[in-house]
């Protein structure tokens, strides 16, 4: 509990600082999207823990903050920040003034975050950040709510959330890079996970898969 409280406190402090910085930069017509992006990251990591703790407490741990999300995750966001800073310093008149692209990105961020959060809430005890390799007695196939629209709403939400963040901070290189890397990652993960789900639920999942798309392009 002390580590959870400490991490949450630091996330709250950093979130507040970046929101204030973003608001200040808006007033002076500066590159406000960069600190706003940091605030969005803080909110994402906090919600990952809080929703798990609230709706799936048996699986909550310090790792539910998703800070240990792999080296590729850290490298991707590090590269995105580097691109944003370099373009802001050297190319800001050309690269960082397209507000309509930022608005599109913000829309994807909000939609993606809501979809992912709703998926975690609706799946409740059936949701896990780690792929389950063995079917638990409490493991049910959720096919209602957002799961009636897409069979992987948490993946779909994160896919568009992440791409939205790069549109929001006006990163052309990282937008393409995130799209390619995330598509390849989810393509492999979904195929692997669905083979397990067919073993768990048999024909019920096969029928569910036939009628419910992923809505991630070409998966």
PyMOL commands that set and color helices and strands:
alter all, ss='L'
color gray80, all
select helices_A, chain A and resi 2-27+33-55+57-59+62-65+71-95+99-126+145-148+153-168+172-201+203-211
alter helices_A, ss='H'
color red, helices_A
deselect
rebuild
show_as cartoon
